[in-house]
């Protein structure tokens, strides 16, 4: 038995090292391709190689002997998947590194500048390369998917997790060993899943929006689809779904177009539909005007009276749900908006543009920006990649903002703080989905490496 455990531990160590080396290789290849297009000369490639070699030589704490240092890792019991869900559980004292990857990538994206890009905000100047690695108490990795992750969400209580992948499957699973696994399930939708949301009052119902106009309601106790809704044929892409925190209703944002070589340009027009979760019928269509640009993200305020919606033309729309009318709106970004969130005290709203700009907007003084960050060095589309929709998530206190990343690490920004932020531990590929636990300092990261990680902060 001891020999078996040792072998399992060695396998986990080797897999971790391989994933880090593969991630480094992928990043370097992407940098070389990008540098060729920017410079178009052999001399520039030589300089990049010399710079990388110099950084490797001068940074033994990052890559001793040219290999990522895994550090100390204590593997808990049952660390190798042995049942439904395939969850790897790790207590981590981790020193790893793709710091070089981040630095080189930033220099390429900033035209080869040697100095860290500085951002000024609220009188403070931050060097955004000074991101410390987040301090982790515990991390678990879910390996139940066979294709890249498109969405992952904690349930209302935080006990259950739903994660979706590009192959059209949704997995429901738990990360806490004290939580019963009776709700664990795999749901086969047969098409790409674009949106997920849990019913807010309980963990019983999960709503799933697909690329073929389908909205499925899954009952986790009965383990079956209790309702299969369809949007109109003119709006087949269900880009987002949000349940009211108070009423038994939800709103779907459907688009007339779908994914293409330029994701946002192909989404077309929008349709916002309010659905009754008791009768499972459409109640109303929220007014957006004639040929409105597609809506990409939805968010309710705490009492469900106001719905915020973001669009591909950079607009934020606010709706009075009692009247079913739009009450205000303003141009928030020069680019498409990927994600929108109410602030913790609901006097502000956060928006993430496809250009990587994050703004916190005042709801008391419309148009006033309270806080901002430029995370374009993380949020950029990869050439030939399908992972174009970045998103963000706020922790329960509204002080830490987690954003998806085209790199293997994701940034966690400190909102209204003196620190620039932190970096997550690395995945094996880009980070495509994020979420925070509703009450605890625990977050989810889904990745193009097919895994979902649950990270508890120390």
PATIRO-779902 format. One record per atom (N, C-alpha, C, O, CB): x, y, z. Coordinates in steps of 0.02 Angstrom, whole numbers, plus 50000, padded with zeros to 5 digits. Glycine has a CB too. Example, Ala and Ser with C-alpha at 12.3 -4.5 7.8 and 13.67 -1.06 7.14 Angstrom:
// residues 2
506604971650390506154977550390506604983550390507124983450423505654977650452506424988850354506844994750357506455000250394506705005750402507044997050286
***
This chain:
// residues 458
500424994050000500005000050000500435006250000500285011049964499535000150061500985006350041501435012150043501755013349975501815019049953501965011250097501965007849943502275008549877501785011549827501975015649785502525001649852501155009449831500645012149785500545019549796500495023449749499975008449795500515021549859500425028649875501015032849850500925038349824500345029649950501615030049858502205033649834502195034449758502365039749732502845029949855501975029149724501925029549651501405034749630501525038649583501755022749622500845034749664500325039649649500585046749659500455051249619499695038449692500955047649713501225054249727501725056349673501725062149651501555054449796502145051649653502635053249600502285055049535502495059549499503105047249589501735051449519501365052849458501085059949459501125063549410500795047749448500805061949516500525068649522501065073949514500965078949479500175069549590501655072849545502215077549538502425078149465502525083649440502805075249581502485072449431502705072449361502195075849316502375079749272502825065349337501545074549328501025077749288501035085249297500945089049249500345074949306501145087549359501165094649373501745097949337501685103249307501205095849448502335094549340502925097349307502815097549231503005102449198503545093149323502525092249204502405092049132501925097549110502025100749058502135085249112501395098649150500915103849131501225110749132501075114949091500305103649178501675111849181502015118349185502495119249127502525124649097502385119049251502875114049111503325114449055502955115448989503175119348946503755108249051502395111948980501995112748920501715119848915501705122848862501435107648918501485122448973501215129248973501755134248954501635138948917500925130949042502365133248981502915137748964503075137348890503185142548858503545135949006503095131248863503245130448792502715133748749502885137148700503285123048775502075132848767501535136048728501595143648729501505146948678500855133848754501745146348788501815153548794502385156148752502325161248718501915155548867502965152548754503545154648716503415154448641503615158948604504145150348733503065149248618502905148748547502445154448526502525157248472502585142048531501955156048569501505161648553501885168248550501745172448508500945162048605502365169048597502755175148597503185175848535503235181248506503205175348659503485170248513503895170448453503485172248392503705176048350504245163848443502875169348387502445170848331502245178248331502245181548280501825166448332502075180748392501875187648397502455192348382502365197648351501595189048467503045190448403503625194748393503805194948319504025200148294504225192148434503715189348284503845189248211503395194248175503615198048132503745182148182502745194148194502285198648161502415205948179502295210348138501565196848180502675207248239502815214048260503455216748229503475222448205502865214448336503975212748228504635215048207504805213048136505085216948098505155212548254504625206848118504745204448051505475203648033505675204347976504435208948002505875202248083506595201548069506895196148111506675194948168506955208148080507415192848084507765187648121508125190448181508175187248233508255184048076508375196648174508725199748230508285200448291508525199648348509005206448211507645202048281507195202848338507095196248374507065196148436506515205548315507045190748336506965184248368507585182448408507535179648462506825178848316508165184248381508785182948418508795186648483508995183948535509395184848376508575193048481508555196948543508085193948594508235193848654508345204248528507515191348571507045188248618507345182148651507285181148711506395186248582507685177948610508005171948639508535173948689508595170948743508305167648583508945179248671509475181348717509175184148781509435182948836509915186548683508615187948774508295190648834508025185048879508105185248940507735195348815507705180148848507435174648886507985170748921507925168948979507025169948841508535169448884509095165748914509395169648972509575166849023509625164248862509445176348962509725180549015509285180349077509535179949134509805187748991508615180649067508155180549124508175173849160508125173549221507445182149102508235168449121508295161949152508925161449195508915158749250508305156449099509475164249168510115163849204510095167949268510365165849319510675166249159509775173949264509775178449321509205177249369509145180749419509755185449297508765172349355508195171149398508175163949422507695160349406507545172849362508675161749461508685154749484508095153249529507885147449535509325153149519507825158449562507275156949607506635155349568506175152349595507145162749654506615157249504506035155849463506115149249426505665145049427505915161449414506695148349392506805142349354507495139449370507945140049327506735143649279507615136549427508265133649440508415128049392508005123649380508295131049512509005128349364509235123249317508765122449257508745117149226509315116549352508395127849242507965127849183507325123949191506975122749141508335125149126507145121849253506535117949263506115121349317506385123449368506705110549284505455121949306505035124949358505095121249424505095115049426504305124949335505155125149478505235122049543504555120949574504185125649586505675126549590504395114849586503735113049612503695114349687503145115449713503575105749597504245114149722504235115549794503945109849832503955104149809503845121849808503695111349892503425106249935502685105449922502315110349918503545107850009502475099349914501765098049903501565092049946501835086549938501615096649828501105093249990500855087850032500205085250002499715088949997500755090050105500205078949982499615076049952499195072850006499425068650045499815070849898498555074950008498115072150059497895065150038498025062949983497505076650070497565061750084497285055250068496775055950012496445061150006496965052050130496715050749972496255050849915496435056149864496005058749829495545051849939497085057949860497285063249814497205061249742497075065449700497995065249827497275054849727497175052549659496445050449652496165046849694497655046649641496135052749598495425051749590495245044349599495535039949568495185054149522494745043349642494545036449653493795035649654493545030949685494835033949716493445040149622492725039549623492425044849578492785048049539492445040249694491765046049583491435050749540491725057749549491835060049605490685050949555491865060949494492085067849497492815068749483493005074049456491935070549564493235063949498493955064449485494245070849513494515074949476494075064049410494195071749579494455077749611495135076149643495195071549683493965080449663495645080049624496295079549656496325084749711496215090649698496875080449604496485082549771496515087149828497235088149850497605083349859496085084449886497415094449858498115095949875498145101249929497775106249927498495098249812498605100249978498795105550024499455108149997499935104449990498855103050099499475114649982500025117049941500475121849978500245126650009499745120349879501125120449974501635125449987502025125849922502465121749911502095123550049501855130749880501995130149809502415136049785502225141849796501355129749768502975134549754503375139749723503495137749652503905133349639504035141049760503135140849605503185138549537503275144349493503245150149514502575134649517503395142949435503445147749395503465149449327503915147749289503765149349410502935153049311502915156049246502975163549252502705167149210502285154049209503325166049305503435173249311503775175849248503605181149223503865174749374504265171949223504605173949162504125174349104504175178949062505165168949146503645169749101503155169749047502765176249049502655179348997502685163749053502545178349110502155184549115502565190549094502325194749057501905185349186503195190949119503615196649103503745197249029503675202548999504265196249141503945191648998504095191748926503475193448886503505197148837504375185048904502905190648907502285191848871502095199248875501875202148825501725187548898502175202248935502015209248942502465213548899502245218348868502075211349015503115211848897503575215848857503405215548783503455220448748504295213548868503205209648761503005209048691502395213348676502365216948626502865201648673501895212848721501275216548709501365224048716500975227848688500735214148757501885226248752502025233348759502565235748711502865240948722502235234848830502685231848658503155233948608503875233148628504315236548601503035240948590504015228648675504695227248695504955231848749505555231848763505135227848636504525235648782504755240148834505035236248892504775230848909504195244648858505575238848922505895235348977505575236849043505615232849090506625237248979505245242549049504965244549114504265241849122503895241249073504975252149121504085240249184503395238049198502915243649181503055249449193503315235849272502345241749152501845246749137501545249349202501375245449246501285243949091501495256049208501245259049269500545261749257500405264849206501715264649293500095260449304499405262749299499275267449358499425265849415498905256749298498985273249341498835278049394498095278049407497695278349361499075285149374497905277649471497205277249488497115279549560497455277149605496935270049479496645284149570496495286749637497125289449671497205288649731496175281349680497565292549632498155295549662498715290649674499255292649697497985298749724498605284349660499125279249671499385276849604499015276349555498845273249712500035275349601500335272649541500545265449554500915264149602500935276949517500315260849513500455253749523500865251049465500735252749407499805249849531501345246949480501675243049428501325236449423501375232249468502435242149444500965235349367500525229549363500905222949355500605217649355500055230349306501575223349349501955217149347502125214849418502375209249428502585217949305501995219149467502155217449536501575213649569501325215649621502315223749577501375208249538500835204149563501145198349602501495194149574500385201549506501015198249667501255192649707500825186549695500235187149678501255194449783501115180649702500725174549696500255174049756500455175049813501185168249691499625172449742499135172149795499315166749846499565161449827498435170949765499185168049909499345163249962498775158249968498205160049983499475166850030498935151949956498425146749952498465142150012499005139850032498505142749886497885140750041497845136050097497715128950071497985124050097497305138050146497285128550020497075122049995496835122749924496525127749906496525118950040496985117849883496755118049814496555111049791496895106149805497295120949767495995110649756495765104349727495675105249652495465110549629495115102049760495825100049615495765100249542495265094949519495325089049535496455099049509494765097249482494255092749455494445091049383494535095449342493545096149458494495084449370494725082149305494185078149268494335073449231495345077849313493555079949279493015076149250492815078049180492375074949151492425076649293493135083249151492965085449084493485083149034494055081749051492905093149081493275082648971493725080348918493845085648865494145084248813493455074048886493605091848877493725097348831493755103848872493575103848931493165097748776493975109348841494055115648879493415117848913492865116648890494285121048832493505121248970492955123549012492675130048984493065134648968493175124449086492015130548978491705136748954491395140749010491385146949007491175135048902491135137549062490845140949119490895136549181490885130349176490105142849105490955139649240490925135949304490615140549356490775146449360491635133549327490155137749396489785141849444489665138049510489495132249510489115143849414489775141649565489565139149631488805139649635488495144049606489905143249688488505134949673487785135449687487665140849740488145143749766487515128549711487035142149755486855147549801487175146549870487365151449902486095147949808487225140449893487525139049959488285138349954488635138850004487225132749989488525137149893489245135849884489435128549891490025126849883489635139949932488955124249907489105117249918489215113349853489605108549850488555113949958488855115349801488895111849737489205116349684489175122449688488205109449714489505113149635489815116849579489555113949514489485107849507490605116349582489395118349467489215116249399489755118849352489925124749354488505118749379490015114549310490515116649261490325113849193490095108149186491225114249281490415117949142490235116149073490855116249029491315120149041489695120849045490865111848979491435111648933491195112148862490595111348848491845105248944491665113448816491485114648746491185108648711490875109348658492095116948709491265102648740490995096748708490245095848723489955090748704491375090548731489935100648758489215100348769489015096648832488435094748838488895097248712489465095748879489285092348942489325097149000489735101849001489745086348954488885095949049488905099549113489015094349168488685089249169488235103649125489485095749211489605091349269489395095049333489565100849342490345089149273489025091549376488855094149443489255090049493489225083949492488085093849457489615093549537490075090049582490185094149646489965099849651490745088749547490525091049693490675094349757491425094249768491775089849742490305090749815491665098949806492385099249822492515097749895493075096149915492665106149805491995098149937492055097050009491855089850023491305087650006491605102050049492305086150055492175079050069491585078050117491305072650121492795075750098491405083350154490845082750200490175083650165489645082350195490915087750257490185085850102489565086850065489375080350029489795077449995489645092650014488755078150035488545071950000488645072549925488555077849895487805070350016488825066949894488935066849822488325064449784488365062949724489535062349806487755064049818487155061349787486905065649728486545063249685486605060749838487105072049728486885076449674487365076449615487215079449563486815083549700487935073249621488415073049567488095070049504487745065049508489045069049587488225073249448487905070949386488275073649326488655078449330487165073049384488155070449269488395072849205487795073949160487385069449152488905067849172487745079849131487175081749088487445082549017487905086549005486815088249113487165078848970487385079248900486905083548860486315081848852487435072048869487155089248836486725093948800486795093448724486355095848688486875101048822487315090448700487385089248628487585095248587487625094848526486765086648602487715100948620487925106948585488305111448634488305110148694487315110848554488635116548608489045120748651488625124348703488075126848689489425125948609488875124548765488525127748820488815134748830489425135548839488595123548886488375139748827488595146648830488475149948898488805154848914488255150648777488015147248938487835150549000487585145549052487295140349035487305155848988487705147149116487485143149173487255147849228487555153249238488055138549199486745145949265486565149649325486155145149371485725141349348486175156049308486285145749436485905142049487485315146249511485355152349513486365140049546484785142849528484225146149563484495149149628484885145949663483635141049577484295155249643484605158949698484375156749767484755157349815484465166249690483775154149774483505152549840483695145649864483645144249924482755153249840483905141349820484095134649841484615131949791484785135249742483485129949845484845125949805485315122749760484965117549715485295113249685485875119349799484305117949710483945112649675483965113049600484015107949566483235112749697483935119149573483875119949500484485123349470484745128249496483245123949484484705120549414485245123449375484975124949305484675120549273485865118649372485075131049281484865132949213485465132849167486005135249184484525139949214485355130149107485895129149058485665132248992485145130348965486065121649049486065136848964485915139948900486405137548847487005137248860485935147548906486155135948787486575132848736486605137248673486285142448668486315125848719487005134848625487105138448562486565136948510486575139748455487785136948534486105132448527485565130848479484875133148505484365130348486485545123348466484875138148549484255141148572483895137248627483305138548640483795141848516484235132648660483925128548711484105131048781484675133048794484145121248704483615131048826483715132448897483455126548936482855125148936483365139248920483905123048969483715117049008483705118749082484145122349107484205111248995483205116149118483175116749191483295109849221482895105249211482475119649213483835109149257484035102749286483895102749361484115107149397484785101349273483515097749383483375096849454483895092149483483935086249464482645094249467484315094749529484875090749553484665085049600485015080049606485365095149589484075085749632483835080449675483515074849635483625068949648483335083149726483105076749586482775071849543483265069149490483135063849460482165074849509483805072749478484305070949428483995070149359484095065149324484665064449447483625075249340483335075049273483175082249251483135086849291482685070649272483085082949185482875089349157482125090049169481725086049144483045089949081481925095249206481215096149222480875100649172480255100849168481125098949292481265104349132480975108449081481485109849026482075111049040480705115049110481255109648964481685110848906481365116548866480895115348828481775104348863481625122648874481345128448840481745129948777482305127748769481335134548887481425133748733481765135848672481635143148658481065145548663481545131548613482165146748641482075153648618481805153448546481745148048517482755157648622481645159248519481405159448450481975157648403482565158548420481105166348433481805155248344482315153248295482765159048275483335157948254481975150248234482505165048282482905170948262483465172448311483935176148295482455177048255483425169548372483935171048423484175164448455483955162748510483635175848478484615160848421484805154148444485345153848497485425148748531485015150148387485745159248506486305158948552486125161848620486035167948626486915162748523486055157648671485875159948738486515161948774486835157848807485475154448778486705168348768487355170648792487395171148868487925170248898487515177348762486815172548900486825172948973486135171649001485625172748968487085179948997486125169149063485505167749100485615170249171486145169049201485325160049099485125173849199485165175949268484495174949303483975177149279485385183249273484525171649362483935170649404483845176549451484335179349476483985164149444483225178549462483075183749510483245181249580483105175449596482335186049506483535185449623483685183349692483065183049736483105180649793484185188049723482485185449711481885185849752481295182149720480985177849751481695193049764481155183749658480565180949623480745174449586481325173349568480285186149574480245170149575480365164049537480365165449461479965162649424479825158749553480835169749440480905171449369481645171349351482075171649394480585178449355481775170949286482455172049262482415175649195481895175749162482835165249255482985178649176483025182349113483555179049070484095177349094483185189949125483405178249006483885175548959484085180948909483665184648885483605169348923484735181248893484985185648841485185181348782485675177648784485605189848867484785181748728484915177648669485135182248611484935188048608484285173548648485545179548567485815183348511485635179948445485535173948442486575184148517485585184048392485385181348327485965177848292485855173748248485125186948283486575179548312487165176448280487495171448325487205169148375487655181848261488105169648307488485164748346489225166048340489425171348316488325157648325489625161248362490345162048362490605162048290490315159048246490685156548403491165165548281491495165748216492215167848224492475167848280491135170348168492525169748170493225171648174493315177948217493815178648251493515172848105492815182448214492815188248259492185187648301491645189448280492825195048219492265185148362491705182848403491165188148411490585186848394491955180848472491335194148435490835199048451490495201848388489905203548389491135204748490490865202348333490575205048271490055200348241489655202448200491125206248220490055194048262489595189148234488985187748278488585183448261489965182848222488925191348333488375189848379487705192648356487175190048376488525192548448487705197748315487085200348288486675204348337486935208448374486675194648263486005203048338485545207048377485345203348441485475197448450484925208748336485005207248486484855204648553484105203548564483685206748533485115209448606483955198848609483285197748634483325196148709483665191448728482915192048595482985200048750482965198948823482275196448842481775200048834483145205448863482235190348867481595187248884481555185748958482025183048987481485180848842480985187348988480855185749059480435179449061479915178949028480485191749096480665174449100480325167949104480065166649175480395168449224480795162249082479485163449180479205161449244479445154349260479375149849220478415161749242479735153449320480025146949338479515142249370479685136649389480595148049385478895144449377478355139949400477975137049341477825131049340477875143749447477815141349293477445138949234477915137149177477715133749130476955144349211478555139349183479055138249130478825141049063478895137849010479215130749123478545147049067478325150549006478615157549005478765160449057477555150749002478695160348944478935167148936478415172048962477825171448946479115168648862478635176949002478175181949030478195188448991477675191548979478355183249103478795190448970478865196948936479525197148899479985193348913478815202848986479555201648852480185203248817480365210448835479975215048822480115202348739480955211448863481155218148884481335222348823481655219948777481755217748933481105228748822481215232948763481935235348756482235237748804480755239048766482205234648696482885236848682482925241248620483465243448601483335230748672482355242648589482355246648528482425242248466482415236048471482925251648531482485245448409482515241848346483215239348331483705243048337482275246348289483265233048312483915229748296484445231248349484975233848332484155232148227484315229548411484795231048465485405226548461485335220548447484455230448534486005229148474486605224948476486555219648530486225220648581487235229248488486865213948518486815208148563487005209948635487475213748647487255202448538486635207048682486775207648754487215201748775487055196048761486115207848796487765203248808488265198148824488235195848897488435190248913488945200548809488005200248942488035198649014487455202049050487245207549033488715200949044487195198449102486635200849142486815200649216487225196649237486015196749128486485205049255486585204949327485995208249362485785213749343487255208549347485715204849413485185207649455485495211249515486035209349538484695202149478485145216349540485335219049605485055214649660484735209549645485085226449613485175216349724485045211749780484315210049788484145204549808485295214649844483855214749771483135213449780482785211649715482175211049714482805219349812483155210949661482865208849598482465214149562482125212649512482445202949608482475220349587482065225549556482405228749495482075231549452481905230949606483065228249493483445231249438483865225949403484195221849436483895237049463483845225949338484255221449298484735225749257484525230449223483825216849252485375224049260485875227349218486055222649161486105216649170486515229249259486155225549102486335221649043486875225349004486845231448995485715220448998487375221648981487925224748942487885222248870487675216648857488615223048973488105226548823488015225048753488675225448714489175228048739487515229848722488665222848653489265222648612489435229548583489975230448555489185217648556488985234448590489145241248568489435245548624489515251548616488525244548540489595242348682489885245948738489395249248784489585252848830490345251048713488745248048773488225251148815488065246848876488095240748873487595252348773487885250248930487585247048989486855249348993486715255348992487975248849055486395244548997485675245949001485435243949071485635238749098485285242048946484995248049101484695246549166483935246249159483615250649130484905251949219483645240749185482925239549178482585239349247482855236649295482795232949141481995242449250481545241749307481125235549294480715235449249481095248249317481245230349334480915223949321480165224149339479775220249311481255218349361479965228549384479245229049401478855231849342478315229449326479145233549463479145236849309478795239949253478975236649187478615237349138478965247349250479535232949186479755229749125480015234749074479955233549014479195225849095480305240249098480535245549054481265247349069481505246449125480095251749061481595249949018482275252449028482245259349061481875263749038482665252748961482625260249115482595266549152483195271049138483145277149146482545265249226483745268149118484335272149101484835267849063484745261849055484655275149165485355271049039485885267649004486425272548985486285278548979485615263948942487025270248975487565274748956488115270948919488205264948929487855278349018488485274448875489045271248841489635270448889489905275348913489275275448779489815264248904490315262848955491005261148926491515262448957490085257148999491025258148866491655255948835491665257748761491145258248729491755248348845492255258548735492345259448663492315252848627492265252548566493005263048648492345247348665492335240648637491715236948663491325239748701492985236648656491635230748642491115226448670491225225448744491795225648768491085219648633490685224348781490735222748853490645215248861490165212448836490205226748895491115212148896491095204948905490725202748968490415197548969491795202248908490755206949021490495204849086490285210949126490585216249120491015200649125489765210049167489505215549208489305212849277489035207349281488905219049173489425216749330489285214649399489085220649441489385226049434489895211049430488585219849484488445225049534488975224849588489225219549606487735224049565489155230849614489615231149670489285228749734488675227749735489855238249679489685227649787489415224649849488885228949883488415226149912489965223349897488955235549882488455239849914487925242249864487475246049881488795245849948487995240049801487515241449748487445248849732486935251049705486845238649766487955252749750487985259749729488435260449668488555265949643488245264249786488685254749643489125254849584489035248449544488725243649567489855255649606489305248549484489265242749440489935242049403490215247049380488675243249390490185235849398490825234449365490695231949294490215228349282491235229249405491115234049248491075231649179491765229849154492255233249169490745236949133491805224449115492425222149084492335222449009491895219048981492605214849107492745226448975492715226948903493135221648869493595218848899492935233848881492975220348806493375215448769494085217948756494525214048737493035213848702494195224448767494875227248762495275226448826495845228748830494835234548742494975223148877495325222048940495245227548991495545227149045496035220948926494875232748975494775238249023494225236449073493685234049053494605244848985494355237649137493865236549190493685243249221494135247149240494135231649245493045244849225492815250949256492315249449311491905244849305492505255649204492345253249365491805253249415491435259849408491725265249417492095252349489490795259349391490385265249377489945266949437489655262449468489955264049315489895273349453489435275649505488725275349480488575277449424489615282749528488275272749522487565272749505487215278849534486625280049521487225266349531487575282749575487295288849604487445294949560487055299549555487565289949674488035294649528488235299849481488395296449415488975294549402488855304049507487885295649373487955291749312488525294349268488575300349256487305291749273488945289749245489505291549203490145292649240490675293249209489335297649165490115292849307490725293849347491075287249358490765282349379490555297149415491725287049344492125281049355492445281449425492825286049439492675280249300492295276449467492565276449535493235272849540493635274349584492075273149581493355268149496493955263949498494045260849431493555259449396493915258549555494665259549411494775256449346495435252649346495885253949385494775261749290495475247849301496095244149289496135242249215495625241449181496125237749333496735241649190496855239249122497165232349127497755231649143497325244149082496765227249113497015220349116497085217449046497005211349036496555215949159497225221848997497285219548928497875214748919497875210748872497365225448881498365215048964498915210348958498705203248976499045198348959499505212449003498135202549010497845195949025497285194248977497235188648953497595195749097496855199148964496235197848926496325199748853496115205148831495645201748956496625195448815496685196548744496535189948709496695184548734497405199148724496205190248650496055184048615496675180948585497085184448555495545185348560496755174448593497315170948563497155169248490496585167648474497475164448602497655169748448497555168248377497285161148367497565156348392498205169148338496725160648331496445154148317496085150948376495905145148374496975149548294495985154948430495675152048490494925153348491494695158448465495995154948553494555148648520493825149448527493645152948592493065154648603493485142548524494145154148635493995156748701494035164348700494535167348721494485153848755493515167448674493515174648663493135178448717493235184548724493225176248596492715175148755492285178648803492605178548871492555173648908491595175448805492915184048889493195184548956492645186449005492135189348986493775189748959492745184749069492265186449121492635188049185493235186849191491765180749131492265190749233492555192649298492085190549354491495189149342492705200249301492355190349415491945188449473492205192349534492805193149543491975180749486491735194649576491905198149638491825193549697491375189349699491465204449647492275194149747492185190249808491605193049848491315198249830492835190249850491425189649902490825191449940490865198449972490355201549986490695186349994491485200849983491575207550011491645212949959491665218949974492175207650056491695210849896491775215649843492455218949840492525224349811491255220849848492955215849871493625218849874494135215449830494685218049820493865218749945493965209649802494425206149758494065204249694493545201049695494715199749793494355206449639494055205349573494485200449534495065201849518493975212049534494205194649519494545189249483494335189549410493735189949394494385182249513494825189449364494695190149293494995184149256495535181849273494975196849265494645181849204494925176449162495555179049127495685185049125494405173949110495945174349100496595176149073496775172049012496635166049010497135175449127497085175248963497335171648906497995168148921498255164448880497425176348848498265169448981498865166049003498665160449051498075159049062499345171049037499175157149081499045151449125498875153649196498645149549236499635146849126498975159949211498785162749276498265168249266498255171549214499405165549314497835169149315497325174349312497485179749364497755178149418496615171449324497325186049350497435191349398496855191849448496275190849430497545197949363497025193549510496525195249561496685202449582497185203549617496535190149622496275207149563496395214249578496105215949646495555213749664496105218749523496475220049683496205222749746495825229149729496115233949704496775224049799495175229149743494755234949727494845240249781494755238849840494015232849720495025246249760495115251949806495635250349861495545252349918494455253749839496155246949843496685245349891497345248149868497395251049814496735237849902497855247249909498515249949893498945244749857499495246249834498865252149957498695238649853499065233449816498775232849746498185233949735499025226649853499205231149698498965230249630498555223949625498045223749590499545230049581498765218549659498385212349657498825206349665499395206749688498005211949593498555200549645498905194249652498825190249588498435191949544498635190249713499215184849583499155180149527498945173349555499175171249608499825179549488498515169949519498315163249539498885158349524499345159949486497665161049503498855152449553499325147149535499185145149462498615145849438499255140949583499685142749426499595141649354499195135449337499265130249368500265141149321498775136149287498465130449252498945128249197499495130949190497765132349223498735123249159499135121049103498985124649038499335123648988499035113749093498475129049039498285132948979497895139049003497845140249063497855128548929497615142848956497265149048973496675147649019496385142249020497025152448909496495152749059495955152249108495325155349078495305161349064496145155849176494815151249068494245153049027493605154349066493115156849038494105147548978493595152849131492995153949172493195154949245493665151849268492495147849165492835159449280492995160849350492345161849390491825163549362493445167049356492385160749455491835162249501492105162349572492615159249587491265157049494491755166049616491915166249687491375162549726490785162549707491995173549712491575159449781491095156649829490655162249856490905167749866491465152849887490015160949868489565166349890489725169349958489525175049972488865163749893490085165750001490235168450068490955167550090491185171350133489795165050119491325162850061491995161250085492545163650037492395164849979492055153650095493175164250061493725166250017493975160349975494545158149980494305169050059493535157849933493665152149890493455153949819492915156849809493295145549915493875152449770493685154149701493785148249654494165143549669494075160149677493435148649597493485143549544493855146449485493785152349468492785141149523494265142249453494555143949388494475137949342494715132449357495315145949396494145139049286494095133949234494585135549179494725141449166493375133549206494845130449147495395131549100495305127849034494915123149029496045129549133495685130148985495715126648921496105120148926496135116348878496035131148868496395118848985496725112348996496235107049020496435101549041497295113049047495575108649016495015104049033494905103249107494475099249127495145097249004495255106949150495185106049222494835112049253494815117549225495865105049254494555110849313494265116049355494615115549423494675110149452493485115449362494835121249449495175121249514494775125249565494505130649551495885124049508494745122549626494435125949682494995127949729495355123749756493895121349720495095134549738495655137149776495405140749838495025145449834496085141749734495635138349897495475141649960496065145949980496635143649983495315136350016495935152349994496465156950013496615156550087496175155450128496275163949994497245157450103497455157250173497355163950206497495164750265498195155050179
***
